[in-house]
Amino acid sequence: MSELLNIFSIILILSGLVFFLGASIGILRFPDFYTRMHAAGKGDTLSTILIMSGMAIQVIGDFEGSSVLVAIKILAIAVLIMLTSPTSTHLLMKAGYDDGIIPVSKDKKTKINDLGGPFLKDSLSEKSVAKKKTATKKRVKK
Amino acid sequence: MYRALVFLLLLITWIVLSGLIDPFHIGLGVISSALVAWLSSDFLFENRSAKLIHRLKQLARFPGYLIWLLWQIVLANIHVLRISFSSKVNDQIQPQIVRFRSGLETDFEKYVLAQSITLTPGTVTLDIDKDMFTVHAISDHAAEGLVSSMAQRVKNVFAE
C-alpha cells in the first residue's frame, strides 16, 4: 500500500515539474510582455498544486495524528498560492496596460475583441433583446 | 452571530497551525481569537443582512464549482504547455484583448469571476470597470473558453 502511495506521489511531483518546465520555456519563447506574463504567472498554479499534493501524500504516509496536521499545512500553502499568484499577475498586467504597452497581435494593432454580454440566462432574455431592437432602429433612421 | 462565526474560523485556523492540543495553548488561542473577533470582525462578510441558511447553501454549492474550475485549469494548462513546446510559437498564439459584460452584481461575485479567469492559464483579467471585464487572452481557443459558461456558473453558486 505504501509502495503504491509512494509511486503515486512521485508521479504527481514529476508531472508538476513538467508543467513548471513548460512555463519556464514559455517565458523564453513567447513574443511580448503580456504573453510572457501568461507563462510566468500561470505555470505555477497547477504545478504547485500537483507538487504540494505529492508532498502531502509523502508526509501522510503512515497516518499518524501529527503528520495529518502537517499535510493540512502543506495544502494550505497551495491554497495561499492559488489566491495570491493571480492577484500579482493581474496587477503587473494592469500596470503594463495602463502604462500603454501595446500587445502583439497579428494585424499589428490593438485588436479589441468585444464580445458584448452579459452571458446570463435571465438577463439575456430581456435587456439585451431590447438593446438590439434600439440598435436596429437607429440604423434604420440613419 | 457573525462575530461568533469569525471567532470559530479564527480558532480553527489557530488549532490547525499550532498543532498543540493542551489547555494552555488552546486557552491562548481562545483569548487571541476573541480579541481579534471583538476588534475587527466586521472586515469579513460584507452583507450582514443575508440569513445564515442562505450562506450555508452558497457554501454547499462552492466545492462543486471549485472542482469544475480545477478541471478547467488542468485543460487550459495542457493547452498552454502544448503552445510553449510547439516548434513555431508565433503561429500557435493569437494574442488579443477581449472585452465583455458579465452581468454579475456584487463585488464578491466579480472577484470570484476575475480570480477564476486569471487562474485558468491563457487568460488574465486586465481591468474591471463596473460590469465591464477587460481580459487578455493568449489564443482564440482560450478566448472562446472564457465566455462559454463561467459567469453563469458563478451566478448559480451565489444565487438565492
Interface residues (C-beta under 8 A of the other chain):
Chain A: V18 F19 G22 A23 I25 G26 R29 F30 P31 D32 Y34 T35 M37 H38 A39 G41 K42 G43 T45 L46 I49 S66 L69 V70 I72 K73 A76 M82 L83 P86 T87 T89 H90 M93 K94 Y97 P103 V104 S105 K106 T110 K111 I112 N113 D114 L115 G116 G117 P118 F119 L120 K121 S123
Chain B: V16 L17 G19 L70 I73 V74 N77 V80 L81 I83 S84 F85 V89 N90 I93 Q94 P95 Q96 I97 V98 R99 F100 R101 S102 G103 L104 A114 Q115 T118 L119 T120 P121 G122 V124 T125 L126 D127 D131 T134 H136 I138 A143 V147 S149 A151 Q152 K155
